[in-house]
Amino acid sequence: MDARIARTRALLQDALLELARERSLDEITIADIAEHAGVNRSTFYQHYSDKDVLLADALDAAVEEAGERLVQLTVPVSGPPEDLLTYLKHIEQNAAIYSRVLGDRGSAIVAARVRSQVEKVALEGISRSNVPAYDGVPLEIVAAGITGSAMGVVRAWLERDPRPPVETAADWLWQVLLGPGTAWTFGTGPDGHKVSGPRSC
């Protein structure tokens, strides 16, 4: 992609996310997004047909950024990887958007795009891992199952009131992703802080 196109799209994506932290998506107009991004309406329509496509691109970019590093990891002994925490912090920062996207009133287009991107990351991670437990099950099916579980955990976390901290959500999500064959123990690290790690059941 041309650098200028990528830069303009990033400006529009950031503008939408920033505006959505202040008011609901329904209240945000194309003109608002263009003004916040420092471009005109015609520039917006050169890149996006509507607000939903822009939002899908913005959330895709966040998944892709986290996924690039997550797929290269093995299970860490000290708990959920930092990149997972970073991604969940992004979700928390944009909680109103993700609550809507993953909820019953969300855009089907945006939800499908997010699910597809997460599934792509899951499939790549599984393919790299060569885990024998998946023998006989098509990897696409495994990736779909992991994606559904992950999105379900995130939705349930966002719906909690009060919402638990990101670190708790990361522990929940990592346990679900590891599966029932792994339990988690908590202890104290050398710095005196509580840490978690997997042990086989």
N, CA and C of each residue as an Amber inpcrd file, in Angstrom:
protein
   603
   0.8400000  -1.1960000   0.0000000   0.0000000   0.0000000   0.0000000
   0.8760000   1.2480000   0.0000000   0.4900000   2.2260000  -0.7900000
   1.2150000   3.4870000  -0.8400000   1.2680000   4.1220000   0.5530000
   2.4210000   4.6910000   0.9020000   2.6130000   5.2520000   2.2440000
   1.6150000   6.3650000   2.5450000   1.2870000   7.1760000   1.5430000
   0.3360000   8.2700000   1.7700000  -1.0670000   7.7400000   2.0480000
  -1.4390000   6.6820000   1.3380000  -2.7510000   6.0700000   1.5720000
  -2.8110000   5.4820000   2.9740000  -1.7460000   4.7600000   3.3490000
  -1.6950000   4.1480000   4.6770000  -1.7650000   5.2130000   5.7690000
  -1.0690000   6.3280000   5.5540000  -1.0610000   7.4000000   6.5530000
  -2.4460000   8.0340000   6.6940000  -3.1150000   8.2760000   5.5740000
  -4.4490000   8.8750000   5.6240000  -5.4440000   7.9410000   6.2970000
  -5.3700000   6.6650000   5.9730000  -6.2830000   5.6990000   6.5930000
  -6.0320000   5.5880000   8.0920000  -4.7640000   5.6320000   8.4820000
  -4.4440000   5.5820000   9.9110000  -5.0050000   6.8060000  10.6320000
  -4.9260000   7.9720000   9.9950000  -5.4870000   9.1950000  10.5850000
  -6.9960000   9.0640000  10.7730000  -7.6710000   8.5220000   9.7790000
  -9.1250000   8.3490000   9.8620000  -9.4960000   7.3200000  10.9260000
  -8.7350000   6.2340000  10.9940000  -9.0010000   5.2030000  12.0050000
  -8.8150000   5.7640000  13.4090000  -7.7100000   6.4730000  13.6160000
  -7.4490000   7.0620000  14.9330000  -8.5240000   8.0790000  15.2980000
  -8.9550000   8.8590000  14.3100000  -9.9740000   9.8790000  14.5610000
 -11.2720000   9.2390000  15.0410000 -11.6840000   8.1630000  14.3870000
 -12.9250000   7.4940000  14.7900000 -12.8160000   6.9350000  16.2050000
 -11.7030000   6.2700000  16.5110000 -11.5390000   5.6950000  17.8480000
 -11.5180000   6.7820000  18.9170000 -10.8420000   7.8830000  18.6350000
 -10.7720000   8.9740000  19.6120000 -12.1460000   9.6040000  19.8400000
 -12.8930000   9.8190000  18.7790000 -14.2300000  10.3990000  18.9150000
 -15.1750000   9.4550000  19.6520000 -15.0090000   8.1550000  19.4070000
 -15.8980000   7.1650000  20.0260000 -15.6540000   7.0200000  21.5200000
 -14.5370000   7.5380000  22.0120000 -14.3010000   7.5380000  23.4570000
 -15.0550000   8.6730000  24.1360000 -15.5340000   9.6260000  23.3320000
 -16.2260000  10.7880000  23.8720000 -17.7400000  10.7080000  23.7040000
 -18.1960000  10.0400000  22.6440000 -19.6340000   9.9120000  22.4130000
 -19.9230000   8.6480000  21.6160000 -21.1940000   8.2990000  21.5160000
 -21.5630000   7.0380000  20.8760000 -21.3100000   7.0810000  19.3720000
 -21.1510000   5.9070000  18.7970000 -20.9020000   5.8100000  17.3620000
 -22.0240000   6.4340000  16.5490000 -23.2620000   6.2790000  17.0180000
 -24.4100000   6.8120000  16.2810000 -24.3580000   8.3310000  16.1600000
 -23.7060000   8.9770000  17.1090000 -23.6490000  10.4410000  17.1130000
 -22.4980000  10.9860000  16.2740000 -21.6090000  10.1160000  15.8450000
 -20.4290000  10.5530000  15.0920000 -20.7390000  10.5370000  13.5980000
 -20.5240000  11.6610000  12.9380000 -20.7900000  11.7600000  11.5060000
 -19.4910000  11.6370000  10.7080000 -19.6510000  11.4330000   9.4140000
 -18.4850000  11.3890000   8.5250000 -17.7460000  12.7230000   8.5840000
 -18.5070000  13.8100000   8.6550000 -17.8950000  15.1400000   8.7380000
 -17.0640000  15.2770000  10.0150000 -17.5730000  14.7330000  11.1250000
 -16.8270000  14.7710000  12.3910000 -15.4910000  14.0480000  12.2480000
 -15.5450000  12.8660000  11.6490000 -14.3320000  12.0550000  11.4960000
 -13.3180000  12.7700000  10.6150000 -13.7940000  13.2970000   9.4890000
 -12.8980000  13.9840000   8.5580000 -12.2500000  15.1980000   9.2180000
 -13.0610000  15.9750000   9.9290000 -12.5210000  17.1680000  10.5940000
 -11.4860000  16.7860000  11.6450000 -11.7860000  15.7580000  12.4320000
 -10.8640000  15.3330000  13.4890000  -9.5590000  14.8000000  12.8980000
  -9.6540000  14.1860000  11.7240000  -8.4600000  13.6330000  11.0710000
  -7.6920000  14.6850000  10.2830000  -8.3060000  15.8610000  10.1040000
  -7.6380000  16.9210000   9.3590000  -7.7180000  16.7480000   7.8570000
  -8.7850000  16.0740000   7.3890000  -8.9880000  15.8980000   5.9460000
 -10.4160000  16.3420000   5.6180000 -10.7560000  16.3630000   4.3300000
 -12.1180000  16.7350000   3.9620000 -12.9710000  15.4970000   3.6810000
 -14.2700000  15.7190000   3.5300000 -15.2020000  14.5990000   3.3300000
 -14.8730000  13.8030000   2.0730000 -14.4800000  14.4890000   1.0210000
 -14.1760000  13.7780000  -0.2240000 -12.9960000  12.8330000  -0.0400000
 -12.0320000  13.2350000   0.7940000 -10.8960000  12.3580000   1.0860000
 -11.3670000  11.1140000   1.8250000 -12.2990000  11.2970000   2.7680000
 -12.8490000  10.1380000   3.4810000 -13.4030000   9.1280000   2.4870000
 -14.2280000   9.6040000   1.5590000 -14.8960000   8.6910000   0.6290000
 -13.9580000   8.1170000  -0.4300000 -12.7810000   8.6860000  -0.5540000
 -11.7720000   8.0850000  -1.4250000 -11.2180000   6.7990000  -0.8120000
 -11.3520000   6.6900000   0.5150000 -10.7780000   5.5420000   1.2260000
 -11.8300000   4.5990000   1.8000000 -12.9720000   5.1380000   2.2050000
 -13.9880000   4.3170000   2.8650000 -15.3820000   4.6450000   2.3450000
 -16.1910000   3.5990000   2.2160000 -17.5600000   3.8050000   1.7370000
 -18.4820000   4.2770000   2.8520000 -18.1730000   3.8750000   4.0950000
 -19.0060000   4.2930000   5.2200000 -18.2510000   4.1050000   6.5290000
 -18.9060000   4.4450000   7.6170000 -18.2930000   4.4130000   8.9480000
 -18.0000000   2.9880000   9.4100000 -18.8650000   2.0390000   9.0590000
 -18.6580000   0.6550000   9.4780000 -17.3790000   0.0660000   8.8890000
 -17.1270000   0.3500000   7.6240000 -15.9170000  -0.1720000   6.9820000
 -14.6770000   0.4420000   7.6290000 -14.7480000   1.7260000   7.9580000
 -13.6390000   2.3880000   8.6510000 -13.4060000   1.7510000  10.0150000
 -14.4820000   1.5190000  10.7610000 -14.3490000   0.9170000  12.0850000
 -13.7600000  -0.4880000  11.9840000 -14.2170000  -1.2520000  11.0100000
 -13.6870000  -2.6050000  10.8270000 -12.1910000  -2.5630000  10.5490000
 -11.7540000  -1.6240000   9.7210000 -10.3270000  -1.4830000   9.4270000
  -9.5410000  -1.1120000  10.6810000 -10.1020000  -0.2150000  11.4920000
  -9.4140000   0.2240000  12.7080000  -9.2270000  -0.9360000  13.6800000
 -10.2620000  -1.7520000  13.8530000 -10.1700000  -2.8780000  14.7820000
  -9.3130000  -3.9980000  14.1980000  -9.3690000  -4.1650000  12.8770000
  -8.4890000  -5.1290000  12.2080000  -7.0210000  -4.8150000  12.4810000
  -6.6930000  -3.5330000  12.3800000  -5.3020000  -3.1060000  12.5520000
  -4.7940000  -3.4530000  13.9450000  -5.6590000  -3.3060000  14.9540000
  -5.2600000  -3.6190000  16.3290000  -5.0120000  -5.1120000  16.5000000
  -5.8800000  -5.9410000  15.9220000  -5.6960000  -7.3950000  16.0010000
  -4.4210000  -7.8050000  15.2740000  -4.2170000  -7.2260000  14.1020000
  -3.0460000  -7.5840000  13.3020000  -1.7530000  -7.2250000  14.0230000
  -1.7330000  -6.0540000  14.6560000  -0.5270000  -5.6210000  15.3680000
  -0.1900000  -6.5710000  16.5100000  -1.2090000  -6.9520000  17.2880000
  -0.9750000  -7.8800000  18.3960000  -0.6470000  -9.2730000  17.8770000
  -1.3480000  -9.6870000  16.8300000  -1.1840000 -11.0370000  16.3110000
   0.1840000 -11.3140000  15.7350000   0.8030000 -10.3070000  15.1450000
   2.1260000 -10.4960000  14.5420000   3.1310000 -11.0290000  15.5540000
   2.9970000 -10.5920000  16.8070000   3.9410000 -11.0370000  17.8400000
   3.4340000 -12.2710000  18.5820000   2.1200000 -12.3450000  18.7860000
   1.5700000 -13.4640000  19.5510000   1.8010000 -14.8080000  18.8650000
   1.7180000 -14.8430000  17.5430000   1.8510000 -16.1260000  16.8430000
   3.2630000 -16.6880000  16.9330000   4.2170000 -15.8740000  17.3350000
   5.5960000 -16.3330000  17.4280000   5.9620000 -16.8220000  18.8250000
   4.9920000 -16.7480000  19.7480000   5.2850000 -17.0870000  21.1380000
   5.0390000 -18.5540000  21.4350000   5.7850000 -19.0700000  22.4000000
   5.4370000 -20.3280000  23.0460000   4.7940000 -19.9510000  24.3730000
   4.1870000 -20.9150000  25.0680000   3.5150000 -20.5990000  26.3300000
   4.5290000 -20.1040000  27.3510000   4.3860000 -18.8940000  27.8690000
   5.3460000 -18.3670000  28.8370000   5.0680000 -18.9060000  30.2390000
   6.1180000 -19.1750000  30.9830000   5.9320000 -19.7370000  32.3190000
   5.4250000 -18.6950000  33.3060000   5.5290000 -17.4260000  32.9620000
   5.1430000 -16.3800000  33.9040000   3.7390000 -15.8410000  33.6700000
   2.9670000 -16.4650000  32.7950000   1.5950000 -16.0280000  32.5980000
   1.3360000 -15.4770000  31.2140000   0.2210000 -14.7640000  31.0510000
  -0.1580000 -14.2320000  29.7430000   0.9350000 -13.3400000  29.1630000
   1.1740000 -13.4350000  27.8580000   2.2260000 -12.6180000  27.2410000
   1.8860000 -11.1340000  27.2680000   2.9120000 -10.3180000  27.2600000
   2.7400000  -8.8700000  27.3370000   1.9120000  -8.3350000  26.1730000
   2.0680000  -8.9450000  24.9990000   1.3160000  -8.4710000  23.8370000
  -0.1840000  -8.6980000  24.0040000  -0.5600000  -9.7530000  24.7160000
  -1.9740000  -9.9830000  24.9970000  -2.4960000  -8.9110000  25.9450000
  -1.7020000  -8.5740000  26.9520000  -2.0790000  -7.4990000  27.8730000
  -2.2420000  -6.1730000  27.1270000  -1.3170000  -5.8950000  26.2200000
  -1.3750000  -4.6530000  25.4500000  -2.6480000  -4.5900000  24.6180000
  -3.0080000  -5.7090000  24.0000000  -4.2190000  -5.7390000  23.1790000
  -5.4670000  -5.5490000  24.0410000  -5.4970000  -6.1790000  25.2020000
  -6.6460000  -6.0230000  26.0870000  -6.7380000  -4.5990000  26.6380000
  -5.6000000  -3.9470000  26.8190000  -5.6210000  -2.5390000  27.2300000
  -6.2340000  -1.6800000  26.1270000  -5.9150000  -2.0160000  24.8820000
  -6.5370000  -1.3210000  23.7470000  -8.0530000  -1.5260000  23.7730000
  -8.4890000  -2.7470000  24.0470000  -9.9250000  -3.0280000  24.1110000
 -10.5700000  -2.2360000  25.2420000  -9.9110000  -2.2020000  26.4040000
 -10.4630000  -1.4580000  27.5380000 -10.5510000   0.0320000  27.2210000
  -9.5390000   0.5550000  26.5580000  -9.5290000   1.9720000  26.1970000
 -10.6810000   2.3010000  25.2470000 -11.0740000   1.3130000  24.4640000
 -12.1630000   1.4870000  23.5020000 -13.3370000   0.5690000  23.8610000
 -13.6110000   0.4750000  25.1590000 -14.5970000  -0.4810000  25.6590000
 -15.9850000  -0.2770000  25.0570000 -16.3920000   0.9720000  24.8810000
 -17.7290000   1.2350000  24.3400000 -17.8720000   0.6580000  22.9390000
 -16.8240000   0.7930000  22.1390000 -16.8580000   0.2660000  20.7730000
 -16.9240000  -1.2530000  20.7910000 -16.0390000  -1.8820000  21.5640000
 -15.9940000  -3.3440000  21.5670000 -17.2490000  -3.9460000  22.1950000
 -17.8020000  -3.2890000  23.2000000 -19.0440000  -3.7780000  23.7970000
 -20.1540000  -3.8020000  22.7610000 -20.1760000  -2.7750000  21.9290000
 -21.2000000  -2.7150000  20.8900000 -20.9250000  -3.7310000  19.7800000
 -19.6770000  -3.7910000  19.3290000 -19.3280000  -4.6960000  18.2300000
 -19.5930000  -6.1500000  18.6050000 -19.2300000  -6.5290000  19.8350000
 -19.3900000  -7.9140000  20.2700000 -20.7710000  -8.1940000  20.8400000
 -21.5630000  -7.1480000  21.0350000 -22.8950000  -7.3090000  21.6040000
 -23.9580000  -7.6050000  20.5600000 -25.2030000  -7.6520000  21.0150000
 -26.3160000  -8.0190000  20.1360000 -26.6890000  -6.9090000  19.1580000
 -26.3110000  -5.6650000  19.4540000 -26.7050000  -4.5470000  18.5960000
 -25.5790000  -4.0840000  17.6760000 -24.4990000  -4.8350000  17.6420000
 -23.3550000  -4.4280000  16.8450000 -23.5480000  -4.6620000  15.3570000
 -22.7110000  -4.0060000  14.5700000 -22.7400000  -4.1790000  13.1220000
 -22.2490000  -5.5730000  12.7540000 -23.0380000  -6.2800000  11.9670000
 -22.6430000  -7.6260000  11.5370000 -21.3720000  -7.5730000  10.6950000
 -21.2270000  -6.5040000   9.9230000 -20.0500000  -6.3540000   9.0640000
 -18.7870000  -6.2290000   9.9110000 -18.8430000  -5.3600000  10.9180000
 -17.6680000  -5.1280000  11.7620000 -17.3470000  -6.3730000  12.5810000
 -18.3680000  -6.9870000  13.1750000 -18.1510000  -8.1840000  13.9890000
 -17.5310000  -9.3050000  13.1630000 -18.0090000  -9.4710000  11.9340000
 -17.4740000 -10.5240000  11.0680000 -16.0190000 -10.2540000  10.7080000
 -15.6890000  -8.9860000  10.4720000 -14.3090000  -8.6360000  10.1340000
 -13.3740000  -8.8960000  11.3120000 -13.8050000  -8.5100000  12.5120000
 -12.9750000  -8.7350000  13.7010000 -12.7900000 -10.2320000  13.9240000
 -13.8720000 -10.9750000  13.8290000 -13.7940000 -12.4250000  14.0240000
 -12.8550000 -13.0590000  12.9990000 -12.9600000 -12.6270000  11.7540000
 -12.1140000 -13.1740000  10.6940000 -10.6390000 -12.9010000  10.9590000
 -10.3340000 -11.7010000  11.4460000  -8.9420000 -11.3420000  11.7100000
  -8.3880000 -12.1330000  12.8930000  -9.1930000 -12.2820000  13.9520000
  -8.7590000 -13.0680000  15.1140000  -8.5590000 -14.5290000  14.7050000
  -9.4640000 -15.0280000  13.8770000  -9.3720000 -16.4130000  13.4170000
  -8.1040000 -16.6260000  12.5850000  -7.7550000 -15.6340000  11.8030000
  -6.5330000 -15.7050000  10.9980000  -5.3010000 -15.8130000  11.8960000
  -5.2760000 -15.0090000  12.9610000  -4.1650000 -15.0550000  13.9110000
  -4.1200000 -16.4160000  14.6020000  -5.2950000 -16.9050000  15.0270000
  -5.3610000 -18.2030000  15.7040000  -4.8670000 -19.3210000  14.7910000
  -5.2740000 -19.2850000  13.5320000  -4.8720000 -20.3220000  12.5800000
  -3.3620000 -20.3190000  12.3640000  -2.7900000 -19.1350000  12.2550000
  -1.3360000 -19.0580000  12.0630000  -0.5980000 -19.5730000  13.2930000
  -1.1050000 -19.2070000  14.4760000  -0.4690000 -19.6740000  15.7040000
  -0.5240000 -21.1820000  15.8370000  -1.6680000 -21.7760000  15.5040000
  -1.8170000 -23.2340000  15.5770000  -0.8920000 -23.9100000  14.5710000
  -0.8430000 -23.3620000  13.3740000  -0.0090000 -23.9460000  12.3220000
   1.4580000 -23.9580000  12.7170000   1.8890000 -22.9140000  13.4200000
   3.2840000 -22.8380000  13.8580000   3.5750000 -23.7890000  15.0110000
   2.5460000 -24.0780000  15.8290000   2.7760000 -24.8250000  17.0690000
   2.9540000 -26.3230000  16.8600000   2.3050000 -26.8830000  15.8220000
   2.3480000 -28.3310000  15.5770000   1.9240000 -29.1330000  16.8090000
   0.8890000 -28.6680000  17.4990000   0.4140000 -29.3510000  18.7040000
  -0.2760000 -30.6560000  18.3210000   0.1910000 -31.8070000  18.8250000
  -0.3780000 -33.0950000  18.4280000  -1.8230000 -33.2960000  18.8730000
  -2.2700000 -32.5410000  19.8890000  -3.6380000 -32.7020000  20.3840000
  -4.6720000 -32.3720000  19.3170000  -4.2570000 -31.6650000  18.2680000
  -5.1880000 -31.2800000  17.2160000  -5.2370000 -32.2900000  16.0770000
  -4.5290000 -33.4100000  16.2110000  -4.5320000 -34.4160000  15.1600000
  -5.9600000 -34.8800000  14.8810000  -6.3180000 -34.9240000  13.6100000
  -7.6410000 -35.3970000  13.2280000  -8.6920000 -34.3130000  13.1710000
  -8.3740000 -33.1140000  13.6700000  -9.3210000 -31.9960000  13.6260000
  -8.7710000 -30.9530000  12.6560000  -9.5380000 -30.5720000  11.6370000
  -9.0490000 -29.5450000  10.7080000  -8.6450000 -28.2830000  11.4600000
  -7.5060000 -27.7240000  11.0960000  -7.0050000 -26.5550000  11.8110000
  -7.9760000 -25.3820000  11.7330000  -8.7190000 -25.2860000  10.6320000
  -9.6910000 -24.1970000  10.5130000 -10.7810000 -24.3160000  11.5780000
 -11.1340000 -25.5590000  11.9110000 -12.1530000 -25.7810000  12.9450000
 -11.6040000 -25.4040000  14.3180000 -10.3610000 -25.7910000  14.5750000
  -9.7280000 -25.4440000  15.8450000  -9.6300000 -23.9230000  15.9870000
  -9.2060000 -23.2570000  14.9120000  -9.0740000 -21.7980000  14.9420000
 -10.4210000 -21.1320000  15.1910000 -11.4740000 -21.6700000  14.5750000
 -12.8140000 -21.1100000  14.7820000 -13.2460000 -21.2700000  16.2370000
 -12.9250000 -22.4290000  16.8280000 -13.2790000 -22.6570000  18.2270000
 -12.5310000 -21.7370000  19.1670000 -11.2400000 -21.5690000  18.9180000
 -10.4290000 -20.6710000  19.7480000 -10.9390000 -19.2390000  19.6380000
 -11.2710000 -18.8350000  18.4170000 -11.7620000 -17.4730000  18.1940000
 -13.0690000 -17.2320000  18.9320000 -13.9880000 -18.1840000  18.8330000
 -15.2600000 -18.0380000  19.5300000 -15.0800000 -17.9390000  21.0320000
 -14.1790000 -18.7650000  21.5710000 -13.9120000 -18.7300000  23.0110000
 -13.3090000 -17.3950000  23.4250000 -12.3210000 -16.9340000  22.6510000
 -11.6420000 -15.6820000  22.9810000 -12.6120000 -14.5040000  22.9550000
 -13.4290000 -14.4300000  21.9160000 -14.3720000 -13.3200000  21.8080000
 -15.4450000 -13.3980000  22.8860000 -15.8030000 -14.6240000  23.2730000
 -16.7730000 -14.7900000  24.3490000 -16.2320000 -14.3070000  25.6830000
 -14.9640000 -14.6170000  25.9560000 -14.3380000 -14.1660000  27.2030000
 -14.2580000 -12.6410000  27.2360000 -13.8500000 -12.0470000  26.1260000
 -13.7320000 -10.5870000  26.0690000 -15.0920000  -9.9270000  26.2670000
 -16.1110000 -10.4550000  25.6210000 -17.4550000  -9.8810000  25.7730000
 -17.9280000  -9.9840000  27.2230000 -17.7360000 -11.1510000  27.8360000
 -18.1670000 -11.3370000  29.2230000 -17.4130000 -10.4020000  30.1620000
 -16.1270000 -10.2100000  29.9030000 -15.3190000  -9.2890000  30.7160000
 -15.8560000  -7.8650000  30.6030000 -16.1410000  -7.4270000  29.3840000
 -16.6220000  -6.0630000  29.1770000 -17.9940000  -5.8340000  29.8090000
 -18.7910000  -6.8900000  29.9130000 -20.1440000  -6.7550000  30.4580000
 -20.1740000  -6.7500000  31.9830000 -19.0770000  -7.1360000  32.6170000
 -19.0500000  -7.1810000  34.0840000 -19.0920000  -5.7770000  34.6750000
 -19.8120000  -5.6440000  35.7750000 -19.9040000  -4.3580000  36.4630000
 -19.7830000  -4.5970000  37.9660000 -18.6790000  -4.1630000  38.5740000
 -17.5760000  -3.4210000  37.9620000 -16.7070000  -4.3270000  37.0910000
 -16.0670000  -3.7210000  36.1070000 -15.2230000  -4.4920000  35.1980000
 -13.8930000  -4.8170000  35.8740000 -13.5120000  -6.0990000  35.8870000
 -12.2150000  -6.4730000  36.4720000 -11.0640000  -5.8320000  35.6940000
  -9.9050000  -5.7080000  36.3220000  -8.7540000  -5.1080000  35.6370000
  -8.2800000  -5.9510000  34.4580000  -7.5200000  -5.3130000  33.5970000
  -7.0040000  -5.9670000  32.3940000  -6.2110000  -7.2240000  32.7420000
  -5.4230000  -7.1540000  33.8160000  -4.5960000  -8.2980000  34.1930000
  -5.4520000  -9.5310000  34.4940000  -6.5930000  -9.3150000  35.1250000
  -7.5030000 -10.4260000  35.4190000  -8.0780000 -10.9920000  34.1300000
  -8.4900000 -10.1080000  33.2310000  -9.0320000 -10.5550000  31.9470000
  -7.9920000 -11.3410000  31.1590000  -6.7450000 -10.9030000  31.2190000
  -5.6780000 -11.6050000  30.5050000  -5.4860000 -13.0090000  31.0720000
  -5.5380000 -13.1440000  32.3980000  -5.4250000 -14.4680000  33.0180000
  -6.5840000 -15.3660000  32.5840000  -7.7960000 -14.8140000  32.6220000
  -8.9660000 -15.5940000  32.1920000  -8.8060000 -16.0650000  30.7500000
  -8.4680000 -15.1270000  29.8840000  -8.3750000 -15.4420000  28.4610000
  -7.2670000 -16.4460000  28.1840000  -6.1340000 -16.2770000  28.8500000
  -5.0050000 -17.1840000  28.6150000  -5.3290000 -18.5930000  29.0960000
  -6.0350000 -18.6950000  30.2280000  -6.4400000 -20.0190000  30.7150000
  -7.3740000 -20.7010000  29.7220000  -8.3230000 -19.9490000  29.1850000
  -9.2580000 -20.5120000  28.2100000  -8.5180000 -20.9430000  26.9460000
  -7.5700000 -20.1280000  26.5010000  -6.8210000 -20.4580000  25.2900000
  -5.9330000 -21.6830000  25.4920000  -5.3910000 -21.8350000  26.7010000
  -4.5450000 -22.9950000  26.9790000  -5.3600000 -24.2730000  27.0770000
  -6.6320000 -24.1540000  27.4690000  -7.4980000 -25.3200000  27.5420000
  -7.5380000 -25.9350000  28.9250000  -8.4460000 -26.8940000  29.1220000
  -8.6540000 -27.4930000  30.4470000  -7.5050000 -28.3610000  30.9310000
  -6.5520000 -28.6650000  30.0720000  -5.4310000 -29.4970000  30.4930000
  -4.3870000 -28.7490000  31.2870000  -4.5790000 -27.4540000  31.4560000
  -3.5990000 -26.6460000  32.1740000  -4.2850000 -25.8670000  33.2760000
  -3.7620000 -25.9570000  34.4830000  -4.2660000 -25.1490000  35.5930000
  -3.2660000 -24.0340000  35.8530000  -3.6750000 -23.0620000  36.6580000
  -2.7890000 -21.9270000  36.9290000  -2.5370000 -21.8050000  38.4170000
  -1.2850000 -21.5930000  38.7500000  -0.9220000 -21.3950000  40.1430000
  -0.4280000 -19.9720000  40.3100000  -0.6150000 -19.4390000  41.4860000
  -0.1870000 -18.0760000  41.7500000   0.8260000 -18.0820000  42.8830000
   1.8710000 -17.3250000  42.6850000   2.9000000 -17.2310000  43.7040000
   3.4680000 -15.8300000  43.7200000   4.5930000 -15.6570000  44.3690000
   5.2170000 -14.3440000  44.4630000   6.5390000 -14.3630000  43.7260000
   6.7030000 -13.4020000  42.8260000   7.9260000 -13.3070000  42.0570000
   9.0310000 -12.6720000  42.8660000  10.2330000 -12.5750000  42.2930000
  11.3810000 -12.0090000  43.0080000  11.1890000 -10.5510000  43.3870000
  10.2750000  -9.8470000  42.6790000  10.0420000  -8.4410000  43.0050000
   8.9210000  -8.2710000  44.0220000   8.3730000  -9.4020000  44.5120000
   7.3260000  -9.3290000  45.5140000   5.9280000  -9.2600000  44.9560000
   5.7850000  -9.1810000  43.6190000   4.4740000  -9.1140000  43.0060000
   3.9630000 -10.5120000  42.6900000   2.6260000 -10.6440000  42.7130000
   2.0240000 -11.9380000  42.4160000   2.1870000 -12.2540000  40.9360000
   2.5810000 -13.4890000  40.6370000   2.7330000 -13.9200000  39.2550000
   1.9630000 -15.2150000  39.0720000   1.6470000 -15.5280000  37.8270000
   0.9260000 -16.7610000  37.5440000   1.7080000 -17.5870000  36.5500000
   1.4870000 -18.8850000  36.5800000   2.1730000 -19.7570000  35.6400000
   1.4120000 -21.0440000  35.4690000   1.5720000 -21.7060000  34.3170000
   0.8200000 -22.9290000  34.0630000   1.4780000 -24.1510000  34.6720000
   0.6530000 -25.1010000  35.0580000   1.1780000 -26.4030000  35.4460000
   0.2420000 -27.4550000  34.8750000   0.7520000 -28.5970000  34.5190000
  -0.0800000 -29.6440000  33.9350000  -0.9750000 -30.2520000  34.9920000
  -2.2170000 -30.5720000  34.5850000  -3.1480000 -31.1980000  35.5220000
  -2.9520000 -32.7030000  35.5110000
